[in-house]
């Protein structure tokens, strides 16, 4: 019998909603088969997993890799190295870089840089600057569009912001014809400006004041309701970022019940960062640790019932020096935090606690994101013919997260000192090991530009 390139044996493999004691055979970049060792061809290389678990590689639809323009914070290599050690095998990069990704020209320029530097597979969201550019990006293999309704100081670049309802309707109509998703960061800037003014009048501009304003549910419920109405009129694939309010979740739940094509995401920083970390790390974790428990409970309910479809990292690195400015005037400082390296371990810890099942973790971090961007079943599942994007996890292994062993360029983490139980120990991207035991072994350029399966263009 001819040998396959790789055989993973003696593991427990997550197939749909079941953990099966079975083997995975890999030929080239694809999964050839799943079954008993006797039913599969022998492997040129055999890895004995000794009972460890294999899950599909994570697909992150909300990654800020900062290139081009802000590479002192992160770049395609350092960011995808962080992804690889964190079990993320596909990243969707965001458009707020320099120049912003807002047309075919900037999309293609960014794609060429990323092809030389990425460790894991990738694509980019593009701001829909015009109906014509919407069409051009789709024809070039773009995977979706990103609109910020928030704007102001960087990173909320006004050049990729749109909150005019008439223009939103026009862009939604153009995007609907591409069958690609539009992903929106909702925000009511008029209300945010009023909240900021009132806080400043009281002498408050520190990072806790920013969190108080930015996390006010009123900023999100109105825009989310409006976005849902626009989706109903256009039937565009609407994906809502930053879903963390009780009213937002209710509105989205009801839209789903009506059969609307609406999905949503929550970020780890909203519900997985603790008050203790806020007290120790200050602006590095904002808005983590500031959200009341009733909202965290609503997020968990939304996750477990399926209203919240995706957990995306919003990996948003800034230097410590930039973040420290938020102690003085947070409204003029960038904020956000690195997440790619540790969010899987944080969620596996929740699996061990019983607040989340492993099956649902895989669904919201791999399968659902893959479906959202048109990559399923190429990505997001362990099945014959799918890409061999695999993560081996040790659900029993414990670790303490430390900043002295990071790949993100900013060299800090909002989870500094956090004890976790459950870690990724090996990451495969299309059959090649890119990370093992916390160390990157993949080379820049291994990551491949990956268009949606519906794309009719030439070879990627």
N, C-alpha and C positions, 0 to 999 in steps of 0.2 A: 504494500500500500504506500502511495506517495505521501511524503511528509508535508505538514503545513508549517508555516513560519513560526507559529507560537501556539503553545498549549498551556492554558492555565488550569491546574487541577487541584482537587481537594479543597475547593472553596465553596462558599455559599453564595449563590448568584441571585440577584434580585431580578426576577422575570415577571413583568407586570406587577401584580400585587402579592407575589409569593417569593419567599427565600427558598431556593432549591439547592440541595447538595449535588453539584454537577460540575461540568468542565466547560470551558470556552475555547474554541479553536479559532485562530486568527490567520488569515491568508492575505498578505499584503496589508492594505489599509482597512480591510473589511472583516467583520465577523463571519466566519464560514459556517459555524454551527455551534449548538449548545446541546450537551448530552453527556452520557456516561463516557468514561475514558475508553471503554471497549468499543463504543459506537462511533468514535471520532478517529481521524487519522492521527498517527504519532506526530510529535512536534520536533522541528529542528531545534527549537529552544523550548524547554519545559520549566515552568515555574510552579513549585509546590506552595500553595497558599496557606497550608496548615490550618484550615478552618476559617480563615479571614473572609470578609464579605466583599463582594464585587457589586458595585452599583454603576449606573450610567454616568458618564462625565457630566458635570454641572454646566449649564448654559446660562451665562450672566448677560441679561439684556440691558444692563444699566452700569456701564463701566466708563469712567473718565480716565483715559490714559495720557492726557495732557500734551500729546504730540499731534501736530507741530505747535511751536510757540511757547510752551511752558515746560520744557523738558528739564528744567532745574527741579521740578517737583516729581515727575515721572516720565517715562517714555515707553515706547512699544515693547522694548526688551524687558526693562525692569518690571513693568506692570504685568506682562504675561508670564514672567518668571514667578511673580507672586501668585498669579492665577494657577500656574502648574502645581506649586506646592500645596495650594489650597483645594485641589481637586476640580478646578474649573478648566474645561477643555475647549470652550468657545466663549468669546467675549464680543459684545456689541458695544462699540465705542460711541461716545456722545459728541455733538457738534460744537461745543463751546471751547474751541481751541483758537489758535491764531495762525493763519486766518480762520475764521469760523467755517465749518463745513456746511455750506448753504447753496451749493449748486454743483453741476457736473464737474466743473474744473477742480474745485477744492476736494470733491469726493475722490476723483481719480488721483490727484496728487497725494492725498493721504493714503490711499490704497497702496500706491507704489512704495511709500516709505514703510508701511506696515509689513508688506510682503518680505522685505529684507530683514526685519527685526523681530517679528512675533515668534513666540515659542508655541503658542496654542492657536487654534483657528479663530478667525475674526471676520467681522463686517462692521459697517459704520451706519449710524443713523444720520440723516441729513435734514437740516432745517428747510422747509418748503418755501423758498423765497419767492417763487412764482409758479403758476400752473405749468409753464413750459419746462422749468427745471424739475418739477415733480415727475413729469413724463421721462425726461432724459435720464434721471437717476435710476428710475425703475428699469429702463432699457439697458442700463449699464450694470445691473446686478445688485443694486441697493436693496437693503433688507427692510427699510421702513423709514419713517420720518419722526422728527422730534420737535416739539413746540414748547418753549418756555412761556408761560403766562406771567411768571415772575421776572422782574428786570431790576437793574440797578447796578451796584458795585459788582465787579467780577467776583465769582464765576457766573453770575446771572447776567450774561452779556445781552444788552438790548438789541444787538444785531441778529439774535436768534430768538427774539421774543415777539409774541403776537397775542394780543387780547382784544382786538377789534372783532366784534361778533360777525359783522358782515364779511370780513376777510377770512375769519375762521370757517364760515360756511362755504366760501368759495374754495378754500384750500381743501376742506373735507371732501367736497364734490370731486375735485381733481384727483385726490388721493384714492378715493373709492374706486375709480376706474382702473387703478393699478393693482387692486386686490392686496396691497401691502398695508400694514398697520400704521396708524399715527399714534405716537406716544406723547402724552401731554403732561407737563408739570403744571397743575392748576394753581392759581393764586389770584386773589382780588387785590391788585396793587393799591387801589384807592383806600381800601380799609387798612392795609398794611401801613401806608403812609400816615394815615390818621393815628394809628396805634403808636407808631414811632414818634410822632410829634408830641403826643400826650406823655409818653415816657420821658422824652428829652425835657419837656417842661417841668417834670418832677426831678430833673437832674440825673436821670438814669439812661445810660447807653452801654452798660457792660453786657457780658455774654448772657447773663440770666435775663436781662431785659430783652435782648434779642430773641431768646427762646420764648419768653412770655408773649411777644408780639407774633413771632413766626408760627407758633403752635396754636394760636387762637383758631378754633374750629370755624369761625365765621369767614376766615380767609379762603376756605376750601369748599364749603357746602354750596354756596351760590354758584361758583364756577363749575363745580362738578354737575350740578343740576342742569346748567346751561349746556355743557358739553354733551350730556346725555340727550337733551332735546335735539341738538345739532346732529348727533349720531342717528337719532330716530328719523330725521328728515333725509339724511344722506345715505344711511346704511354703511358708512365707512367702518372699518375695523378700528374701534377706539380702545386704546389701552391707557389707563390712568395711573400715573406715578404717584408715589408718596401718599398712599391711602392709610390714614391714621386717625381719622375722626369718626365718631359714632354716626353722625348724620351722613357723612360720605359713604360709609359702609352700608347704611340703610338704603340710600339712593341707588347704589350699585346693585345691591341685592334685589331690589324691586325691578330695576331695568333688566336684569338677568331673567327674572320670573316672567317678564313680558316677552322674552325671547330676543332681546336686543343683543347685538354683537359688541358687548362691552366686557372688557377684562380689566384687572387692576393689579397693582404691585404694592407691597410694603417693603421698607428697607430695615435692615437689622438695627440701625441706630435708634429707631423709634421705640422699639419694645424689648431689645435684648441687652441694652446698656443699662447699668444699675445706678442708683443714687450714690452708692459707695464709690463707684468709678468717677462720677461727677465731682464728688468731694475731693478725690485724690488728683484728678487729671484736669479739672476745670474746663476751659474752652475746647480742649482736644476732643471731648465727647459730645458736645452740644449737637442736637437737643436731647441726647440721651440722659436719662435720669431725671428729666423735668416733667415727663408726661404722667398725668395721674393714673392710678391703678385701674379706674373704670374704663379708661380708653385702652390700656394694655389688654384688659380682659376682652374688650370688644374686638381688638385685633386678633387675639388668639381664637376667639369664636369664629371670626371671619375666615381665618386660615383653615381651621379644622372642618368647617361646614362647606368650604369651597367657594365662598364669596370672593375671598382674596385668592387670586390664581397663582401669583408668582411672588417669591422672595428674590429680589434683585439687590445687589450689593450697594449700589450708588457709591462704588469705590471712588472717593474724591480726595486724593492726597493734596495737602498743602504743607509747607514747612512749619516747623514749630515756631519759628520767628514770626511768620505771618499769623499764626493762630494766636500767639500771645498778645497781638494787638487788640484782640477782642476783649481783653480785660479793661481797656480804656474806652474804645469806641467800636463795639462789635458791629454796628451798622455800616462801618466802612472797612471791615476786615473780611477776607474770605473765610468760609468755614465749610466743614465736611471732614470725613476721616477715611483712612484706608480700611478696606474690609476683605479684599480678595483672599488673603492668606488664612483667615481664621473663621470666616462665617460658617463653613462646613463643620468645623470642630465645635463651634458654639451651638449649632443646631443638633449635632450628634449628642452633645451633652443634654439637650432637651429630650432627645430620644431616650437616653438612659434614665432621665427623670420621669418619663411617661407622659410628658405634655405633648409629644408629637411622635407619630409612628415613622419608622424608617421608610415605609412605602409612601407615605404622604410627603415626607421630605424630598424623596426622589421625584415625586410628581410635580411639586411646586418649584423645585430648583433645576429640573432637567426636562421632564416630559412636557409640562405646560409651556415653559419658555420656548422649547423647540417647535411646538405647534403654533405658538403665537407668531413666530417669525418665519414660518413656512419651511422648517427644516426637518420635521418629523415625517417618516421614521429614519431619515439619514442620521439624525442626532436624537438623543433623549430616550433611547431604548436599547436593551441588549437583545438583539435578534439577528438571525441570518440576513446578510446583506446590508446591515447598518454599519456605519463607521465604528471601528474598534476604539471608541472613546470610553475608557473604563477607569474607574477609581477603586482601588483596593483600600478598604478601611479596616482598622482595628478598633472595634467598638468597646473593647475593654481597656485599651491603653489610656493612661492618664498623663497629663502634661501641664506645665505652667507656662503661659504665654509670656514671652520676654522680648524686649526691643533689641536685644543684642544678637538676634538671629532672624533677621528679616530681609526680604528681597525688595520690598517697596523702597523707592529711592529716598523718601522722606524719613525713613528709619524710625518710625514710631507707630504705635498701635493704640486704639482706644480700649483694648482689652488687656493692657499691661498688668501683669500679676494675676490674671484670671486663671483659675484651675479648670481644665476641661477634661472630659472623659469621652473618648472617641476621636480618633484622628485619621486623616488620610495618610497612607504609607507608600502608595505607589499610584502614579497617574500615567495613563496611556493616551496619547492623541494619535488616532488612526494607526494603532498597532505599535507605535514607538513609545518607549518609556521616556517621559520628559521630566519626571520628578520621582525621587525615591528616598524614603526616610528623611524627609524634610530638606533634601538637597536637590537643586535643579541639575538635570543631566541632559536635557534637551538643548538644541542649538538654535540661535536666532535664524529665522528663515524656514524653520520646520512648520510654523503656523501657516495655514493656507486661507486665502480669501475664499469665503464660502457664501455663495448667493442662495436665495430661496430656491426650492426645488421647482417652482413654477417658471423660473427664469428661462428665457428662450435664447439667451445670448451665446457667445462662443465660450470656449473652455476658460474657466476661471484661473 
